[in-house]
Amino acid sequence: MLFFAVLAFLSVAALADYQPEVDNYSFSPQVGSGSGRSYAIMGRGRITAVRVWEANNNYIYGFQFRYGFIWTEVSGYHYGTPQEIELFQGEAIVQISGKYAHYVQSIVFTTSLGRSLYAGRPQGHSFNMFPTNKNAELRFISGRLHGAITAIGAHWAVVVEPLNGTTEQL
């Protein structure tokens, strides 16, 4: 009987310490009207740069991320010169905010060093996206587009860099 009492106590103690891996991943639901076709921007490794296309200080038309040294395809449309931020070593995107109506009107990508990339015209409903884990960073975005970006959602995860220098997602 004492054996079962000790076993039960150890099991409860172990479960109290257990933190599921779900804490290492979170999702910020999409904002915007959501009309049109879907898109997702994802790659291997960490995000090292972001480009955003806007037209005439208006809607957001397209996104492109660089993972390591490789640029993704543009999601959406690329009109004119993009707004761009190149991240420093160890820097990460930790917040996305902006405004939306039918289209995403403006967007702000904020980094772990407090730097920001601003694009678009700030009018409409406000949104603010960030990870639930303070050690997580932006891994990829998804949403919908129809002429311009009509919706955006953010996917966050803790990224660890092992001793061999490669990047892994928990």
Backbone torsions as a table, in degrees:
resi	resn	phi	psi	omega
1	MET	NA	-43.0	177.8
2	LEU	-60.4	-38.0	178.4
3	PHE	-57.9	-45.5	-178.8
4	PHE	-68.7	-34.8	177.8
5	ALA	-65.5	-43.9	178.6
6	VAL	-65.7	-43.4	178.6
7	LEU	-60.6	-43.5	178.9
8	ALA	-64.0	-42.1	179.0
9	PHE	-62.6	-45.5	179.6
10	LEU	-64.7	-37.3	178.6
11	SER	-64.6	-44.6	179.1
12	VAL	-64.6	-41.1	178.8
13	ALA	-64.0	-40.3	179.1
14	ALA	-66.8	-41.4	179.3
15	LEU	-67.9	-32.3	178.7
16	ALA	-65.9	-31.8	179.4
17	ASP	-83.3	-17.4	-174.3
18	TYR	-70.8	129.5	173.8
19	GLN	-122.7	114.9	-176.6
20	PRO	-63.6	155.4	-179.8
21	GLU	-67.2	-11.3	177.5
22	VAL	-58.0	-32.0	178.4
23	ASP	-61.7	-21.3	-178.0
24	ASN	-85.2	-7.7	-179.3
25	TYR	-133.2	138.4	173.9
26	SER	-146.5	162.1	-177.2
27	PHE	-130.8	130.7	172.1
28	SER	-97.7	114.4	-175.2
29	PRO	-57.3	154.8	-178.1
30	GLN	-64.6	144.4	172.1
31	VAL	-119.7	153.3	-178.5
32	GLY	114.1	179.2	-176.7
33	SER	-73.6	-29.7	176.5
34	GLY	77.9	18.3	178.6
35	SER	-84.1	158.9	176.6
36	GLY	96.1	-161.7	-176.8
37	ARG	-92.0	156.4	-177.1
38	SER	-83.7	157.6	174.3
39	TYR	-143.5	160.2	171.5
40	ALA	-151.5	137.6	176.3
41	ILE	-115.2	115.1	178.8
42	MET	-147.1	158.0	179.9
43	GLY	-159.4	-173.5	-179.8
44	ARG	-99.2	141.0	179.3
45	GLY	86.1	-161.2	-177.8
46	ARG	-91.0	153.3	173.0
47	ILE	-72.6	128.1	-178.3
48	THR	-115.4	-11.4	176.9
49	ALA	-162.7	156.6	179.7
50	VAL	-136.7	136.8	171.7
51	ARG	-121.2	141.6	178.1
52	VAL	-133.3	131.9	176.3
53	TRP	-104.1	132.5	173.7
54	GLU	-129.9	160.3	177.5
55	ALA	-120.9	121.4	175.8
56	ASN	53.3	44.4	179.8
57	ASN	52.9	47.3	-174.1
58	ASN	-131.1	-130.6	-177.5
59	TYR	-62.1	161.3	172.4
60	ILE	-88.9	125.1	-175.2
61	TYR	-103.9	-26.7	-177.3
62	GLY	-165.5	159.6	178.5
63	PHE	-131.3	152.2	171.0
64	GLN	-150.6	134.7	177.7
65	PHE	-114.4	152.5	169.5
66	ARG	-113.0	126.7	175.3
67	TYR	-107.9	116.2	-174.0
68	GLY	64.0	-115.8	179.3
69	PHE	-110.7	7.7	-172.9
70	ILE	-112.3	122.9	176.6
71	TRP	-81.7	140.3	173.9
72	THR	-77.5	171.1	169.5
73	GLU	-66.7	155.0	175.8
74	VAL	-74.4	129.7	172.0
75	SER	-97.6	117.6	-174.7
76	GLY	103.7	-143.6	-175.7
77	TYR	-123.9	149.8	176.9
78	HIS	-116.9	103.8	176.9
79	TYR	-108.0	128.2	173.8
80	GLY	67.2	-152.5	-177.1
81	THR	-91.6	128.9	-179.1
82	PRO	-78.5	156.7	166.0
83	GLN	-81.5	139.6	-174.5
84	GLU	-143.4	143.9	171.3
85	ILE	-132.2	131.8	175.5
86	GLU	-106.6	126.3	-174.9
87	LEU	-82.7	146.8	174.8
88	PHE	-77.6	165.4	176.8
89	GLN	-56.5	126.3	178.9
90	GLY	83.5	-6.7	179.0
91	GLU	-83.8	147.9	-177.4
92	ALA	-143.8	157.5	173.1
93	ILE	-79.7	123.0	-176.7
94	VAL	-120.3	-2.2	179.6
95	GLN	-159.0	142.4	171.5
96	ILE	-128.6	127.4	177.6
97	SER	-137.7	172.3	178.8
98	GLY	161.4	-157.0	-178.0
99	LYS	-135.2	150.0	178.5
100	TYR	-146.3	153.6	167.7
101	ALA	-132.7	-117.7	172.5
102	HIS	-68.5	-43.2	176.4
103	TYR	-103.8	162.6	169.6
104	VAL	-73.0	116.5	-174.1
105	GLN	-83.6	-40.3	-179.8
106	SER	-149.7	158.2	-179.9
107	ILE	-146.6	145.3	176.2
108	VAL	-132.2	119.4	172.7
109	PHE	-97.9	121.9	-179.4
110	THR	-112.0	138.4	-176.0
111	THR	-100.9	170.5	179.0
112	SER	-66.9	-15.6	176.9
113	LEU	-98.3	6.7	177.3
114	GLY	84.6	5.6	177.2
115	ARG	-84.2	155.7	-177.1
116	SER	-139.2	150.5	171.0
117	LEU	-113.8	119.7	-179.7
118	TYR	-108.2	139.3	174.3
119	ALA	-151.8	148.9	175.9
120	GLY	94.0	-170.8	-178.5
121	ARG	-114.9	119.9	-175.7
122	PRO	-76.1	85.1	173.0
123	GLN	-145.3	147.4	-177.9
124	GLY	115.0	-156.9	-179.0
125	HIS	-83.4	139.5	-179.8
126	SER	-82.1	149.9	170.2
127	PHE	-140.7	155.6	-179.8
128	ASN	-147.3	121.6	-177.8
129	MET	-121.2	136.9	177.9
130	PHE	-157.8	159.2	-178.6
131	PRO	-74.6	156.5	176.1
132	THR	-80.5	-22.6	177.7
133	ASN	-99.5	126.2	-176.5
134	LYS	-63.9	-16.7	179.1
135	ASN	-96.1	0.1	-177.8
136	ALA	-84.9	163.4	178.5
137	GLU	-143.2	167.6	179.6
138	LEU	-65.1	130.1	177.3
139	ARG	-105.6	-43.3	175.8
140	PHE	-163.8	166.8	176.0
141	ILE	-122.2	159.0	175.8
142	SER	-146.1	163.6	179.6
143	GLY	170.7	-150.7	-178.3
144	ARG	-139.6	155.4	178.1
145	LEU	-144.3	148.0	177.7
146	HIS	-153.8	88.7	-172.8
147	GLY	84.6	-58.5	173.1
148	ALA	-127.5	178.8	179.9
149	ILE	-72.0	122.9	180.0
150	THR	-102.4	-14.8	178.7
151	ALA	-158.2	149.2	176.0
152	ILE	-143.3	138.2	173.2
153	GLY	-132.4	155.6	-175.6
154	ALA	-122.1	141.2	179.1
155	HIS	-117.2	123.5	-173.9
156	TRP	-117.1	148.0	176.7
157	ALA	-157.1	156.1	172.7
158	VAL	-79.3	129.9	178.9
159	VAL	-113.9	128.2	177.2
160	VAL	-112.6	144.0	177.0
161	GLU	-112.7	107.3	-179.8
162	PRO	-67.8	173.2	-176.9
163	LEU	-59.8	-27.2	-178.0
164	ASN	-78.4	-0.4	174.3
165	GLY	88.3	-4.5	176.3
166	THR	-83.6	162.4	-177.9
167	THR	-109.0	135.8	177.7
168	GLU	-128.5	150.9	175.8
169	GLN	-102.6	133.9	175.7
170	LEU	-78.6	NA	NA
